[in-house]
Amino acid sequence: MKYNKFLEELEKIDADHKKFSIETPLRKDAFEISDDEKISIIKKNVKEILETLGMDMTDDSLKGTPLRVAKAYVKELFGGLNPKNLPKASTFDNKYQYGEMLVEKNITVFSTCEHHLLPIYGKAHVAYFSNGNVIGLSKMNRIVDYFARRPQVQERLNIQIVKKLQEFLNTEDVACVIDAKHMCVNSRGIRHIDCSTVTGEFGGKFKDKLIKREFLDYIR
């Protein structure tokens, strides 16, 4: 009976995994109110949270905290939720006829775990083979940063980066590996400070074992 129950749990987990969307879960009315309105609402809510915790909101050190948090959420930490902030990524003809793998490594990742709203930070490594087009190097960093600046799951972040670069470059031959620390593991719960999470998404040629190995050797 215990074994059957275990199988049932595995099937449920698998079913839940299949429902996983590469899109960040947003309501249809997510952008019907302005950023200023969102800041005003979040400011009130943060103040209530701190007061509920017993903090004295008349203290000089805390008076400005709700507004600072609200601005950080809307303008910075979760600025990647708004499609208007998607970087414009112009591509150029591959005039050099460069046919080898291009790798941009050690791209800084600052994100937020959507389960605990605690920081995720680490490095992303992105690579592609040109299909006739190339993209500015800094644009790859900006695309990583855009998708990182929202409540995230690391696996989804990998996929979103790869899908967007595939779209811009008009090729399936894109890969991304992320190695990041999650404060929901490092600073709460088990509190293992040395743990990091490594995830990868490999498209097109990068599914070939030898090419994948070459990419991983580049970023080692």
Secondary structure, DSSP 8 states (H G I E B T S, - for coil): -HHHHHHHHHHHHHHHHHT--SS----TTTTSS-HHHHHHHHHHHHHHHHHHTT--TTSHHHHTHHHHHHHIIIIIITGGGSGGGS----EEE-TT---S-EEEEEEEEEEEETTT--EEEEEEEEEE--SSEEE-HHHHHHHHHHHHSSEE-HHHHHHHHHHHHHHHHT-S-EEEEEEEEEHHHHTSTT--TT--EEEEEE-GGGGSHHHHHHHHHHH-
